[in-house]
Amino acid sequence: MHLDFGAAALVLVAAFLHATWNALTKTSGDRVVALAGVLGTSFVFGAVASPFTGAPARAAWPYLALSSVFHFGYQIFLLYAYRFGDLSLVYPIARGTAPLLVAILGASFAGEVPRPLQAGGIALASLAMTSFAFEPRVPHKGVARSIAAAFVTAVMIGCYTYLDGQGVRHAGGQLAYIAWNSWATSFAFCALALFRNRGRLRIFFGRDGARGVGSGVLALVAYAIVLWAMSRGAMANVASLRETSVVIAALIGTRLLGEGFAARRVAAALCVALGVALLQLG
């Protein structure tokens, strides 16, 4: 399933939005509150929109249910990774290794076997994205835990991306799946945050709450684009394009957050661009 130019361009927009909301969450004063704002925004949108879109076809429900489990794991491990690691450490590992897993799952269970040139593009882009994280840095307490959590996050991302790619194709309507996915994948974390952190959530209407809602709008639009694109093109193609957001995250981390910059990051960014080009040309 080839991804046309227009859809690919929209996925690149989604990559920019995704990197931006992650940076806002990472730099917030209270990341739990900020992420609760992100997911609360998705939950409210999904709950409001679902009666108008109707339910997705029953064939999509198992995918949606399993996706919700992996989304929850992703949300927990992402927060844990950001607790100890820089944006430029966590984000490239978590996002950069996920496309390879999506490609493996797609080839194994959905018959989406990439052609040799495409496989080379996926591998090159993924390795280049991940390389952002492996550069000399001052060791600090918790960095090993951060890296481990980032790799677990990558597994969660790869699994829910595959499940959502299959779910949106079985849903009988893209809007229905997007709406139900918005609330179903947000409910567990919102409930946990309300139960365990309700005292801290009173600051929700302050800066971190506003940041969370703004980030939530970006996250919602970004993933809606991804779900729509996966109904039109191969899941690995969409995942690889989406994860070019690591280049944007690296620029945000180095230019705005002062996390340092090196020539090897420029080379890695060029390899990402080459990998994506191979993926589309293949």
BALOBA-1460 file (C-alpha; in Angstrom, 3 decimals):
// residues 282
<rec num="1" residu="m" x="0.000" y="0.000" z="0.000"/>
<rec num="2" residu="h" x="1.869" y="3.050" z="-1.279"/>
<rec num="3" residu="l" x="1.443" y="6.307" z="0.614"/>
<rec num="4" residu="d" x="0.697" y="9.164" z="-1.770"/>
<rec num="5" residu="f" x="2.506" y="12.501" z="-1.584"/>
<rec num="6" residu="g" x="-0.343" y="14.390" z="0.085"/>
<rec num="7" residu="a" x="-0.746" y="11.799" z="2.837"/>
<rec num="8" residu="a" x="3.022" y="11.680" z="3.376"/>
<rec num="9" residu="a" x="3.126" y="15.469" z="3.740"/>
<rec num="10" residu="l" x="0.379" y="15.352" z="6.368"/>
<rec num="11" residu="v" x="2.229" y="12.659" z="8.317"/>
<rec num="12" residu="l" x="5.282" y="14.946" z="8.382"/>
<rec num="13" residu="v" x="3.042" y="17.663" z="9.848"/>
<rec num="14" residu="a" x="1.942" y="15.114" z="12.449"/>
<rec num="15" residu="a" x="5.615" y="14.423" z="13.239"/>
<rec num="16" residu="f" x="6.175" y="18.118" z="13.970"/>
<rec num="17" residu="l" x="3.090" y="18.295" z="16.192"/>
<rec num="18" residu="h" x="4.106" y="15.141" z="18.064"/>
<rec num="19" residu="a" x="7.626" y="16.358" z="18.828"/>
<rec num="20" residu="t" x="6.215" y="19.684" z="20.008"/>
<rec num="21" residu="w" x="3.735" y="18.223" z="22.496"/>
<rec num="22" residu="n" x="6.388" y="15.879" z="23.880"/>
<rec num="23" residu="a" x="8.733" y="18.818" z="24.427"/>
<rec num="24" residu="l" x="5.974" y="20.745" z="26.210"/>
<rec num="25" residu="t" x="5.268" y="17.768" z="28.468"/>
<rec num="26" residu="k" x="8.951" y="17.164" z="29.201"/>
<rec num="27" residu="t" x="9.518" y="20.793" z="30.238"/>
<rec num="28" residu="s" x="6.362" y="21.229" z="32.309"/>
<rec num="29" residu="g" x="6.585" y="21.786" z="36.047"/>
<rec num="30" residu="d" x="4.422" y="18.732" z="36.731"/>
<rec num="31" residu="r" x="4.565" y="16.127" z="33.970"/>
<rec num="32" residu="v" x="1.737" y="14.041" z="35.402"/>
<rec num="33" residu="v" x="-0.593" y="17.046" z="35.315"/>
<rec num="34" residu="a" x="0.612" y="18.012" z="31.841"/>
<rec num="35" residu="l" x="0.091" y="14.506" z="30.449"/>
<rec num="36" residu="a" x="-3.278" y="14.317" z="32.186"/>
<rec num="37" residu="g" x="-4.158" y="17.493" z="30.287"/>
<rec num="38" residu="v" x="-3.042" y="15.931" z="27.007"/>
<rec num="39" residu="l" x="-5.040" y="12.767" z="27.548"/>
<rec num="40" residu="g" x="-7.975" y="14.540" z="29.170"/>
<rec num="41" residu="t" x="-8.316" y="16.642" z="26.028"/>
<rec num="42" residu="s" x="-8.360" y="13.482" z="23.913"/>
<rec num="43" residu="f" x="-10.884" y="11.854" z="26.235"/>
<rec num="44" residu="v" x="-13.279" y="14.817" z="26.103"/>
<rec num="45" residu="f" x="-13.026" y="15.034" z="22.312"/>
<rec num="46" residu="g" x="-13.654" y="11.321" z="21.909"/>
<rec num="47" residu="a" x="-16.558" y="11.285" z="24.351"/>
<rec num="48" residu="v" x="-18.228" y="14.234" z="22.612"/>
<rec num="49" residu="a" x="-17.577" y="13.032" z="19.062"/>
<rec num="50" residu="s" x="-18.423" y="9.335" z="19.510"/>
<rec num="51" residu="p" x="-22.251" y="9.745" z="19.543"/>
<rec num="52" residu="f" x="-22.005" y="11.586" z="16.228"/>
<rec num="53" residu="t" x="-19.578" y="9.198" z="14.511"/>
<rec num="54" residu="g" x="-21.209" y="6.031" z="15.788"/>
<rec num="55" residu="a" x="-19.286" y="2.971" z="16.925"/>
<rec num="56" residu="p" x="-16.615" y="1.338" z="14.780"/>
<rec num="57" residu="a" x="-17.445" y="-2.083" z="13.369"/>
<rec num="58" residu="r" x="-17.199" y="-4.952" z="15.844"/>
<rec num="59" residu="a" x="-14.222" y="-6.356" z="13.934"/>
<rec num="60" residu="a" x="-12.206" y="-3.350" z="15.140"/>
<rec num="61" residu="w" x="-13.058" y="-3.724" z="18.845"/>
<rec num="62" residu="p" x="-10.376" y="-6.292" z="19.765"/>
<rec num="63" residu="y" x="-7.706" y="-4.098" z="18.156"/>
<rec num="64" residu="l" x="-9.018" y="-1.042" z="19.991"/>
<rec num="65" residu="a" x="-9.080" y="-2.852" z="23.337"/>
<rec num="66" residu="l" x="-5.528" y="-4.163" z="23.010"/>
<rec num="67" residu="s" x="-4.324" y="-0.807" z="21.711"/>
<rec num="68" residu="s" x="-5.700" y="0.838" z="24.862"/>
<rec num="69" residu="v" x="-3.595" y="-1.501" z="27.011"/>
<rec num="70" residu="f" x="-0.399" y="-0.699" z="25.110"/>
<rec num="71" residu="h" x="-1.205" y="3.031" z="25.069"/>
<rec num="72" residu="f" x="-1.468" y="2.964" z="28.859"/>
<rec num="73" residu="g" x="1.890" y="1.199" z="29.129"/>
<rec num="74" residu="y" x="3.382" y="3.769" z="26.756"/>
<rec num="75" residu="q" x="2.081" y="6.657" z="28.845"/>
<rec num="76" residu="i" x="3.460" y="5.238" z="32.107"/>
<rec num="77" residu="f" x="6.893" y="4.328" z="30.755"/>
<rec num="78" residu="l" x="7.239" y="7.602" z="28.849"/>
<rec num="79" residu="l" x="6.733" y="9.590" z="32.050"/>
<rec num="80" residu="y" x="9.205" y="7.355" z="33.864"/>
<rec num="81" residu="a" x="11.797" y="7.796" z="31.120"/>
<rec num="82" residu="y" x="11.384" y="11.588" z="31.097"/>
<rec num="83" residu="r" x="11.798" y="11.625" z="34.874"/>
<rec num="84" residu="f" x="15.492" y="10.739" z="34.513"/>
<rec num="85" residu="g" x="16.406" y="11.444" z="30.882"/>
<rec num="86" residu="d" x="16.723" y="14.399" z="28.516"/>
<rec num="87" residu="l" x="14.333" y="14.886" z="25.625"/>
<rec num="88" residu="s" x="17.251" y="14.241" z="23.251"/>
<rec num="89" residu="l" x="17.976" y="10.942" z="25.031"/>
<rec num="90" residu="v" x="14.522" y="9.478" z="25.559"/>
<rec num="91" residu="y" x="12.660" y="10.591" z="22.451"/>
<rec num="92" residu="p" x="15.054" y="9.175" z="19.808"/>
<rec num="93" residu="i" x="15.175" y="5.756" z="21.473"/>
<rec num="94" residu="a" x="11.429" y="5.549" z="22.066"/>
<rec num="95" residu="r" x="10.370" y="6.773" z="18.648"/>
<rec num="96" residu="g" x="13.329" y="5.660" z="16.547"/>
<rec num="97" residu="t" x="13.158" y="1.949" z="17.217"/>
<rec num="98" residu="a" x="9.368" y="1.643" z="16.926"/>
<rec num="99" residu="p" x="9.174" y="1.628" z="13.072"/>
<rec num="100" residu="l" x="11.282" y="-1.530" z="12.907"/>
<rec num="101" residu="l" x="8.847" y="-3.317" z="15.196"/>
<rec num="102" residu="v" x="5.883" y="-2.030" z="13.162"/>
<rec num="103" residu="a" x="7.557" y="-3.305" z="9.989"/>
<rec num="104" residu="i" x="8.122" y="-6.736" z="11.554"/>
<rec num="105" residu="l" x="4.533" y="-6.973" z="12.819"/>
<rec num="106" residu="g" x="3.122" y="-5.728" z="9.511"/>
<rec num="107" residu="a" x="5.147" y="-8.232" z="7.525"/>
<rec num="108" residu="s" x="4.319" y="-11.114" z="9.886"/>
<rec num="109" residu="f" x="0.592" y="-10.576" z="10.394"/>
<rec num="110" residu="a" x="-0.717" y="-8.121" z="7.767"/>
<rec num="111" residu="g" x="1.128" y="-9.268" z="4.664"/>
<rec num="112" residu="e" x="2.889" y="-5.901" z="4.308"/>
<rec num="113" residu="v" x="6.308" y="-7.205" z="3.312"/>
<rec num="114" residu="p" x="8.501" y="-4.244" z="2.358"/>
<rec num="115" residu="r" x="10.480" y="-4.385" z="-0.851"/>
<rec num="116" residu="p" x="14.288" y="-4.483" z="-0.420"/>
<rec num="117" residu="l" x="14.721" y="-0.750" z="-1.000"/>
<rec num="118" residu="q" x="11.930" y="0.035" z="1.443"/>
<rec num="119" residu="a" x="13.365" y="-2.336" z="4.051"/>
<rec num="120" residu="g" x="16.708" y="-0.600" z="3.692"/>
<rec num="121" residu="g" x="15.016" y="2.782" z="4.129"/>
<rec num="122" residu="i" x="13.183" y="1.656" z="7.277"/>
<rec num="123" residu="a" x="16.359" y="0.223" z="8.795"/>
<rec num="124" residu="l" x="18.461" y="3.278" z="7.901"/>
<rec num="125" residu="a" x="15.894" y="5.741" z="9.217"/>
<rec num="126" residu="s" x="15.359" y="3.799" z="12.440"/>
<rec num="127" residu="l" x="19.072" y="3.381" z="13.148"/>
<rec num="128" residu="a" x="19.714" y="7.043" z="12.383"/>
<rec num="129" residu="m" x="16.859" y="8.138" z="14.651"/>
<rec num="130" residu="t" x="18.116" y="5.972" z="17.499"/>
<rec num="131" residu="s" x="21.684" y="7.224" z="17.061"/>
<rec num="132" residu="f" x="20.605" y="10.631" z="18.362"/>
<rec num="133" residu="a" x="20.551" y="9.113" z="21.820"/>
<rec num="134" residu="f" x="23.958" y="7.444" z="21.714"/>
<rec num="135" residu="e" x="26.420" y="10.273" z="21.814"/>
<rec num="136" residu="p" x="28.843" y="11.308" z="24.557"/>
<rec num="137" residu="r" x="27.036" y="12.811" z="27.518"/>
<rec num="138" residu="v" x="27.767" y="13.347" z="31.185"/>
<rec num="139" residu="p" x="26.526" y="10.272" z="33.092"/>
<rec num="140" residu="h" x="23.960" y="11.021" z="35.755"/>
<rec num="141" residu="k" x="21.942" y="9.096" z="38.260"/>
<rec num="142" residu="g" x="19.092" y="7.219" z="36.666"/>
<rec num="143" residu="v" x="20.328" y="7.364" z="33.051"/>
<rec num="144" residu="a" x="20.370" y="3.559" z="32.745"/>
<rec num="145" residu="r" x="16.774" y="3.392" z="33.989"/>
<rec num="146" residu="s" x="15.821" y="6.116" z="31.546"/>
<rec num="147" residu="i" x="17.299" y="4.236" z="28.596"/>
<rec num="148" residu="a" x="15.624" y="0.976" z="29.666"/>
<rec num="149" residu="a" x="12.266" y="2.737" z="30.052"/>
<rec num="150" residu="a" x="12.699" y="4.367" z="26.639"/>
<rec num="151" residu="f" x="13.204" y="0.970" z="24.971"/>
<rec num="152" residu="v" x="10.121" y="-0.439" z="26.718"/>
<rec num="153" residu="t" x="8.252" y="2.645" z="25.506"/>
<rec num="154" residu="a" x="9.385" y="1.841" z="21.959"/>
<rec num="155" residu="v" x="7.884" y="-1.659" z="22.240"/>
<rec num="156" residu="m" x="4.590" y="-0.161" z="23.421"/>
<rec num="157" residu="i" x="4.589" y="2.315" z="20.529"/>
<rec num="158" residu="g" x="5.297" y="-0.379" z="17.960"/>
<rec num="159" residu="c" x="2.512" y="-2.609" z="19.301"/>
<rec num="160" residu="y" x="-0.192" y="0.048" z="19.531"/>
<rec num="161" residu="t" x="0.738" y="1.460" z="16.125"/>
<rec num="162" residu="y" x="0.271" y="-1.954" z="14.515"/>
<rec num="163" residu="l" x="-2.982" y="-2.575" z="16.410"/>
<rec num="164" residu="d" x="-4.401" y="0.829" z="15.489"/>
<rec num="165" residu="g" x="-3.360" y="0.371" z="11.878"/>
<rec num="166" residu="q" x="-5.341" y="-2.844" z="11.779"/>
<rec num="167" residu="g" x="-8.195" y="-1.410" z="13.826"/>
<rec num="168" residu="v" x="-8.805" y="1.606" z="11.619"/>
<rec num="169" residu="r" x="-8.899" y="-0.666" z="8.563"/>
<rec num="170" residu="h" x="-11.539" y="-2.904" z="10.161"/>
<rec num="171" residu="a" x="-13.588" y="-0.047" z="11.626"/>
<rec num="172" residu="g" x="-15.806" y="0.615" z="8.633"/>
<rec num="173" residu="g" x="-15.209" y="4.346" z="9.103"/>
<rec num="174" residu="q" x="-12.078" y="6.312" z="9.943"/>
<rec num="175" residu="l" x="-13.822" y="9.001" z="11.997"/>
<rec num="176" residu="a" x="-15.549" y="6.414" z="14.202"/>
<rec num="177" residu="y" x="-12.255" y="4.734" z="15.048"/>
<rec num="178" residu="i" x="-10.480" y="8.053" z="15.643"/>
<rec num="179" residu="a" x="-13.217" y="9.195" z="18.049"/>
<rec num="180" residu="w" x="-13.382" y="5.931" z="19.988"/>
<rec num="181" residu="n" x="-9.612" y="5.611" z="20.046"/>
<rec num="182" residu="s" x="-9.356" y="9.108" z="21.540"/>
<rec num="183" residu="w" x="-11.323" y="8.275" z="24.673"/>
<rec num="184" residu="a" x="-10.480" y="4.571" z="24.959"/>
<rec num="185" residu="t" x="-6.707" y="5.120" z="24.971"/>
<rec num="186" residu="s" x="-6.939" y="8.040" z="27.428"/>
<rec num="187" residu="f" x="-9.381" y="6.734" z="30.013"/>
<rec num="188" residu="a" x="-7.025" y="4.549" z="32.085"/>
<rec num="189" residu="f" x="-4.366" y="7.212" z="32.620"/>
<rec num="190" residu="c" x="-6.932" y="9.929" z="33.353"/>
<rec num="191" residu="a" x="-8.607" y="7.679" z="35.926"/>
<rec num="192" residu="l" x="-5.239" y="6.826" z="37.521"/>
<rec num="193" residu="a" x="-4.192" y="10.484" z="37.651"/>
<rec num="194" residu="l" x="-7.514" y="11.460" z="39.208"/>
<rec num="195" residu="f" x="-7.275" y="8.689" z="41.814"/>
<rec num="196" residu="r" x="-3.603" y="9.006" z="42.789"/>
<rec num="197" residu="n" x="-2.846" y="12.659" z="42.058"/>
<rec num="198" residu="r" x="-6.145" y="14.437" z="42.628"/>
<rec num="199" residu="g" x="-4.466" y="16.826" z="45.084"/>
<rec num="200" residu="r" x="-1.976" y="17.914" z="42.430"/>
<rec num="201" residu="l" x="-4.646" y="18.171" z="39.753"/>
<rec num="202" residu="r" x="-6.057" y="21.266" z="41.430"/>
<rec num="203" residu="i" x="-3.258" y="23.188" z="39.716"/>
<rec num="204" residu="f" x="-4.610" y="21.924" z="36.394"/>
<rec num="205" residu="f" x="-6.112" y="25.303" z="35.602"/>
<rec num="206" residu="g" x="-2.744" y="26.954" z="36.073"/>
<rec num="207" residu="r" x="0.161" y="27.008" z="33.649"/>
<rec num="208" residu="d" x="0.686" y="23.238" z="33.510"/>
<rec num="209" residu="g" x="-3.005" y="22.622" z="32.881"/>
<rec num="210" residu="a" x="-3.121" y="25.110" z="30.024"/>
<rec num="211" residu="r" x="0.063" y="23.597" z="28.640"/>
<rec num="212" residu="g" x="-1.502" y="20.158" z="28.909"/>
<rec num="213" residu="v" x="-4.655" y="21.160" z="27.039"/>
<rec num="214" residu="g" x="-2.641" y="22.883" z="24.315"/>
<rec num="215" residu="s" x="-0.432" y="19.830" z="24.004"/>
<rec num="216" residu="g" x="-3.556" y="17.671" z="23.960"/>
<rec num="217" residu="v" x="-4.881" y="19.474" z="20.891"/>
<rec num="218" residu="l" x="-1.539" y="18.940" z="19.119"/>
<rec num="219" residu="a" x="-1.450" y="15.264" z="20.120"/>
<rec num="220" residu="l" x="-5.041" y="14.706" z="19.041"/>
<rec num="221" residu="v" x="-4.556" y="16.215" z="15.592"/>
<rec num="222" residu="a" x="-1.234" y="14.420" z="15.127"/>
<rec num="223" residu="y" x="-2.562" y="10.956" z="15.907"/>
<rec num="224" residu="a" x="-5.768" y="11.503" z="13.948"/>
<rec num="225" residu="i" x="-3.577" y="12.165" z="10.894"/>
<rec num="226" residu="v" x="-1.572" y="9.000" z="11.591"/>
<rec num="227" residu="l" x="-4.695" y="6.842" z="11.929"/>
<rec num="228" residu="w" x="-6.121" y="8.276" z="8.712"/>
<rec num="229" residu="a" x="-2.822" y="7.695" z="6.900"/>
<rec num="230" residu="m" x="-2.592" y="4.067" z="8.074"/>
<rec num="231" residu="s" x="-5.938" y="3.411" z="6.428"/>
<rec num="232" residu="r" x="-4.388" y="4.536" z="3.122"/>
<rec num="233" residu="g" x="-0.815" y="3.259" z="3.225"/>
<rec num="234" residu="a" x="1.467" y="0.614" z="4.723"/>
<rec num="235" residu="m" x="1.806" y="0.918" z="8.492"/>
<rec num="236" residu="a" x="5.619" y="0.794" z="8.432"/>
<rec num="237" residu="n" x="5.729" y="3.633" z="5.888"/>
<rec num="238" residu="v" x="3.517" y="5.793" z="8.062"/>
<rec num="239" residu="a" x="5.422" y="4.907" z="11.250"/>
<rec num="240" residu="s" x="8.791" y="5.744" z="9.694"/>
<rec num="241" residu="l" x="7.560" y="9.072" z="8.358"/>
<rec num="242" residu="r" x="5.959" y="9.928" z="11.672"/>
<rec num="243" residu="e" x="9.104" y="9.136" z="13.619"/>
<rec num="244" residu="t" x="11.129" y="11.673" z="11.659"/>
<rec num="245" residu="s" x="9.880" y="13.774" z="14.568"/>
<rec num="246" residu="v" x="13.118" y="12.743" z="16.322"/>
<rec num="247" residu="v" x="14.935" y="15.273" z="14.133"/>
<rec num="248" residu="i" x="12.541" y="17.989" z="15.289"/>
<rec num="249" residu="a" x="12.846" y="16.857" z="18.912"/>
<rec num="250" residu="a" x="16.643" y="16.959" z="18.644"/>
<rec num="251" residu="l" x="16.486" y="20.528" z="17.359"/>
<rec num="252" residu="i" x="14.103" y="21.538" z="20.147"/>
<rec num="253" residu="g" x="16.325" y="19.862" z="22.735"/>
<rec num="254" residu="t" x="19.509" y="21.471" z="21.482"/>
<rec num="255" residu="r" x="18.318" y="24.915" z="20.416"/>
<rec num="256" residu="l" x="15.653" y="25.621" z="23.018"/>
<rec num="257" residu="l" x="16.488" y="23.363" z="25.974"/>
<rec num="258" residu="g" x="20.272" y="23.677" z="25.806"/>
<rec num="259" residu="e" x="20.953" y="19.932" z="25.698"/>
<rec num="260" residu="g" x="23.951" y="20.323" z="23.385"/>
<rec num="261" residu="f" x="24.512" y="19.746" z="19.673"/>
<rec num="262" residu="a" x="27.075" y="17.766" z="17.711"/>
<rec num="263" residu="a" x="28.013" y="17.259" z="14.063"/>
<rec num="264" residu="r" x="26.968" y="13.621" z="14.344"/>
<rec num="265" residu="r" x="23.375" y="14.793" z="14.859"/>
<rec num="266" residu="v" x="23.474" y="16.568" z="11.504"/>
<rec num="267" residu="a" x="24.711" y="13.364" z="9.885"/>
<rec num="268" residu="a" x="21.986" y="11.394" z="11.655"/>
<rec num="269" residu="a" x="19.319" y="13.834" z="10.453"/>
<rec num="270" residu="l" x="20.543" y="13.464" z="6.860"/>
<rec num="271" residu="c" x="20.386" y="9.661" z="7.222"/>
<rec num="272" residu="v" x="16.808" y="9.955" z="8.456"/>
<rec num="273" residu="a" x="15.923" y="12.015" z="5.390"/>
<rec num="274" residu="l" x="17.642" y="9.504" z="3.089"/>
<rec num="275" residu="g" x="15.877" y="6.571" z="4.767"/>
<rec num="276" residu="v" x="12.476" y="8.229" z="4.327"/>
<rec num="277" residu="a" x="13.278" y="8.969" z="0.672"/>
<rec num="278" residu="l" x="14.184" y="5.319" z="0.070"/>
<rec num="279" residu="l" x="10.990" y="4.255" z="1.798"/>
<rec num="280" residu="q" x="8.849" y="6.373" z="-0.504"/>
<rec num="281" residu="l" x="10.804" y="5.646" z="-3.682"/>
<rec num="282" residu="g" x="10.751" y="1.898" z="-3.023"/>
